[in-house]
Amino acid sequence: MKYPHLAARIFNTPLLVHPQKLDAIIAGLGERLAGAPLQPGAIGQPAMPTMFTTRKGERSDRGYRVVDGVAVLGIGGALVHRTRMEADSTVLLGYNDVAADLEEAMNHPDIHAVLQVYDSPGGEVAGAFEYAQRAMALRGKKPMLAIADSMAASAAYLGASAADELVLTTTGYAGSIGVVMRHVDLSQALALEGVAVTHIFAGARKVDGNAFEPLPEAVRAQLQGEMNDLYDEFINAVALQRKMAPDAVRKTQAAMYRGVAAIACGLADRISTTDQLITELAAQRVRSYPAGPSARSTANDNHKGSTMSGNTTPGGPPPAISTPASASYTQADVDGARAQGAAAERARVGAILTHQGAATNMALAIQCVNTGLSAEQANGILGVAPVAAAAPGNPFAAAMAHVGNPKVSGVEGKPDAQDDPAALAGSWNRAFGIKA
């Protein structure tokens, strides 16, 4: 077998990767692993997600771009424990570099927000959970968003779900919350070639799952148990990071969801584009995070005396931040703005609640209203949401409805007690123990 180091990354090891991507990897490398010549350039370096934005900024020392104070981190292709370049010039992006980029950006004084742009089917288990934990620990330090442009699957979704907010493009995919392992049995192929492999080993389980014999049932059961444990860990991590119930995450059954469907099941927050998010985050700079060398940490002292913007030096005064002059507003202006805002909010709520999907899924419609979704976003969710099950009826009320009203006679002609002064006085005396 050629390239055994690649085969070891694909077979007999747990993977957090979209299964269709795994099929494509095996199809592309299968013959080469068996000895077929490698075609130059057959597998090229994956295009990084930053190519899908028109907002170009200055490149940092680590390679990510900074646009108006927003660090844009591209996370594309297969993810592995540590970044490396394979023999065919394919770059496998490591969680170690993704974490280093994120932590540097979160600590840099000239960066006030971070946007992670995912276009990845996932990858190895090793390092995936550790990366998600490191990203989760950075929450609250600066705004940290992630966008699936156009895929955050499996291990990539695990990392993206640790952001403050997970956004999708209209055609972006998210999900594949599951674990997969492939075992290859080469014993029959080797037998046809007249090749026999003999294992000489110590320790009963030393060669469990090897590729040169059929997979024993006991080994299969042990591997399935490992998959189940990793699956539970994956579900619990997403539930914690997305603030979802574990049962809701498990209910997805490792399916992939596109656009508003991912929002409807709780795997994402809203629809946007990479450019829109950069603009949105850039607008938060003046009011949120001042820049300047006074905030510089020792971890960034290797920038040779200048910030990424090139306008400050260590020890110098922080750059002046220009803000628009305060305008004077009359009470009429304030009242008019309030009236416009109230009208817009009434229109938004009305458009959501009158959507045809709201009638069969009112709880979801109210959630769309409360979370501030626009009418377009909410209607997109309601349009694909499954019809909610009807609330169970009240069995007691149903039974009483079939009984009907009893026929009571002999009192129809009696005058109302409130209209009879003598009867009213008698009831008063009885209530207070007064003898007539």
N, C-alpha and C positions, 0 to 999 in steps of 0.2 A: 504493500500500500504506500502510495506517495503522499507526501504532506501529512504525516501522522499528527502533527501539532494542530492542523486544521480539523482533522477528523475528531480529535479529542474534544474540540470546542463544540462540535455539532451533535455527536452521538453519545448516548449513555451518560448524559449530564443534564440536570434540570435547566430549563430555559424559560425566561419571561419574554417570549417573542410571539408575534402573531403567527399562527400556524401556516397560513398561506405564504408568508415571507419565508418561513422555514422550508416549505416545499420548494420555493424558488431557489433558495441557497443550495439545497441538496441537488436539485436538477442541474444547477450551474456548475457545481463542484464535483458531482458524483463520479463522472468519467475521469476527471483529473485525479481524484483521490485513488481511483483504481489503476492509475498509471498512464492515462491518455496525456499527450503533450499539452502544455498550457499555452493558450493562444494569447499573444501579447495584446493588452488593451481590452480583453474581453470583459473585464470587470474594472470599471473606472472608479475614481474617487467620487464619493457621493456629493451631490450638490448641496451646499449648506443652506439652511433656511433663510439666511440673511439675504440671499439672492432675490427673495420674493418681496423685498421692500425697496421702495424708491428713495427712502430716506438714508442717505449715505453720511456717515460721520467719521471722525478721526479714529484710527485703529489704536487700541491700547497695546501695551507691551506684551500682553498674553494673546493678542490677536482678535479679540472681540471689538466691536465698534461702539463708539459713544456718540449719540446724537442728542444734542441739546440737553446734556446731563443725564440721558437715559442710556444705560448699558444694554446693548442688544446682543444676546448670547445665542448663537446658532447651535442647535443640538440635532444633528442629522445622521442618518444611517444606522448601522447596527451598533449597539452599545455593549461594551465589554468592561471587565474589571479595570484594566489599565490600557491606555492608548498605545497602539503599536501600528507599524506598517508591515503588511504581509508581503509575501514574495511577488504577488501580482500587482503591487502598488496600491492595493486597496487599504484605505485608512479605516481602522476600527477605533471609534471614539470611546475613550475610557471614562468611567465615572470619576476617576481621580482628577482628570482635567476639567470635567464639567463642574465638579465641586470647587476646584481651585479658582476657576473663572468666577463662579458665583460668589465665593467668599471674598475675593479681591474686590469685585464690584460693590458688594455690600459694605465694605470697609473703606472704599476710596472716597475722599472728601469732595471730589468734584463730580461725583455721581449721586444723584438723589433718588433714582428709581432703577429697577432692573426688569427687563422683559426677556423671558426665555422663549425662543421660537423653536418649536418641536416639529420635526418631520422624520419620525423614527418608528420602526416596527417593534422596538424593544431589543432585548438581547440577553446577556448572561444574568443568572441569579447572583453570582458573586459580585458584591459591591453595590447592587441595586438598592437594597434596603438601607444600607449604610448611607448611601447618597441621599435618599429621601429623608432620613433622620437629620442629616446635616442641614438640608434645605429647610426642614420644618423648624429647626432651632433658630434660623435667621428671621423668622416671621416677626413683624412688628418693628424691625430695625429701619427698614425703608420699604416703600411700596415694591412688591415683588409679584409680577404677573407672569403667567405662562399662556401661550397660545398654540393650539394644534393647527399648524399651517404647513402641511395639511394632515398630519397624522401624529397622534400620541397614543401608541398601543403598548399594552403590557408593561414592561419595565419603564418605557418612556412615559406612560400614563402614571405609573407609580411616582416618578419624579415630578411630573407636572402637577399632580394633585397636591403636592406640598406647598404650592404657591398660594398667595393670598386669594387669588382669583384665577380660575381656569377658563379660558376663552377659546372659541372655535371660529374658524372661518365658515362660511355658509356650506362649503363642501368638505370641511374638515372632519376627520374621524377620531373618535376617542373610545377607549374601552379595552377589550381583550384582557380582562382581569382574570387571568388563569395561568396555569403552569403546564408545560409540555416537555416530554422527553421522547427521543427516538432511539430505538435499539436496532442495530443492523446485524443480521446473521449472514456471514460470509461462508459458512461451512459447506453448503452445497456447491457454491461457485468454486471454492477451492478444491473440493473433491473432483469436480469435472476437470480441473486443471491438473489433477494428480498431486495436489499439495495437501499435506496433513500438518496440523499445528498441534504440538504437544506442550501442555503447561506443566512446568515443574515449579512447585510453589509450596510454601508453608503457611498454614492458616486457612481454615476451611472456606472462608469467604474472600480470599485474596483476589480471585479472578472472577468474582460475581459480575455478570452482565457483559462478559467479553464478547467480541464480535465473531469468534471462531467456533461457536457452538450455539445451538438453539437456546433460547432463554428459558431456564427452568421456572416452573410455577412458583416455587418458594422465593426465588429472586424477584420475579415479577411482583409478587405481593409485597415484598420489602420495598421495592422501588415505588409502588403505588402508595404505600404509607408515607414515604418521603414527599411524594407529590401532594398528598392531602395536607400534610403539615405545612408545606410552603404555601399552599392555596389558602389555608386559614390565616397564615401570617399576612399574606397579600391582602385579603379581605379586611382584616382588622386594621392594617396600615391605611388603606384607602378610607375606611369608615372614620378613622380618627382625623385624617387630614381634610376630608371633605365634610366632616360633621354629619355623617349619615349613619343610619342604623346598619349594623353588619348584615342583617337579613336583606336589606334593600340592595346592598352591594352584591351579595351572593345571588340574588334574583336575576342579575344580568347574565349569569352563566357564561361569562367570558365572551359575550357577544360584542360586536363593534357597532357603534351608533354614530350616525352622521348628522351634523348640524343641530337643528332644534330637537331632534330625537334624543340626543345626548343631554340636552338641557331638561327635557321632560322627565328623564329617569334620574336626574340629580348628579350626573357625571360632569357637567359643565355649568357655567353661570350665564353666559350670554354669547351673542354672535358679534364679531367685529373682524377687522383686518389688522395685520401687523402695522401698517402705516397709521391707522386710526389710533391704535394703542400707543404708539410712540408719541403722536401729537397729544393725546390725552395725558400721558405721564409727563411729557415735557412741560405742559402748562402748570404742573404742580411745583415747579422748581422754586419760584420766588416765595411762595407762601409757606413752603414746607422745610426745605433743607438748604441753609446757607453754605456757600462754598468758601474755600480759603485754606491756607496752610495751617491755621490754628487748629483745624480739625484733623489734620493729617496724622495717621497712625504710623508707628515704627515699621509696620509691615510693608509700607509703601515708600520707604526711604530710598528705594533703588530707582526712583524716577529722575535722578540726576538733576534735582533742583527745579524742575518745572512740572506743572500739572499737565493733564492731557490737553487743556485748552491753551497752554503755553503762555499764560498771562500773569503767572505769579511765581515767586521764588521763595524758598524757605526763609522764614524770618521777616518777610516783607508784609505790608499791610494787606488785609483781605481785599479782594476786588470790590469796587462799588457796584451795588445792584440797583439799577434804575427801576423805579416803580412809577406807574402813572400817577399824576397829580390827582388828589382827591377832588372830585367834582361836587358841586353843591346841588342838592336835590330839594325840591319843594315837597310838601305833603301831598300835593296832587300827583306828583310823579310817583311817589311811594304807593299811593292808593291805586293808581292806574296799573302799576306793576303787579300789585297784589291781585287785582281783578283779572289781569291777563293770565297770571299763574293759576288762579282758581278755575278760570274757564278752560285752560289747557288740561288741568287735572281732571275736570269733569268729563271732558271729551275723551281723555285716555281711558278712564274707568268705564265710561259708557261703551266705548268701542270694544273693550275686553268682555264686559258682562253681556253684551248683546251678540257676541259671536255665537254661531250655532253650536260650537263645541262646548260652550259654557253651560248650556242647558243640561248636558249629560255629564258634566264634570265640573260642578260649581266649586268644589274645594280647590281644584287646580287653578281655576280662573281667579279665585280670591288670592291664592298664593302669588299668581302673576301680578296682581294689583299691589299686594303688600311688598313685594320685592322690587317694585319700581320699574318693571319691564315696560318698554314702549308697547303701543298697541300692535305694531307690526311684529315685534318679537313674541308677544303673548299669543297673538292669533296664529303664528306659525307653530307654536307649541300645542295650542288647543286643536289645531288642524290635524296633528298626527297622534295625539294622545288617545289611548284606548278609552272606550266608554266605561265610566265608573259603574260598579255594581250598585243596583238599587238598594237603598237602606232597608233592612228587614222591618216588616210591619209589627205593630203592637198586637200580640195574640189576644190579650184581654179585651182591647177595644174591638177587634174583629169579632170575638165571640159575643160581646154585648150588642153589637150591631145586628146580629141575627136573632137576638131574643125579642127585640121590639119593646114598645112601651106598654106597661100593664094597663088594663081597663079598670079605672077606679070610678065608682059611682057613689052617689049620695052626698058629694061635696060640691058638685058643680054649681048648685044654686046658692051656696052659702056666700054671704057678703065677705069681702076682705076684712080681716080683723083690724087693719089700720084705719078702715073707714067707720068702725063701730066704737064710739067713745067709751061705752060701758066695758066692752071687752078689753080695750086698751088700758083702761084704769085698773081692771082686775089683774092683767098681766104685770103691771107695774107694782101693785101691792104684793103679789106673790113673789116677785123677784126680790123685794126688799123686806119681806116678812111683816108687812103691815096688815093688820086685821081690819077688815071693813067695818 
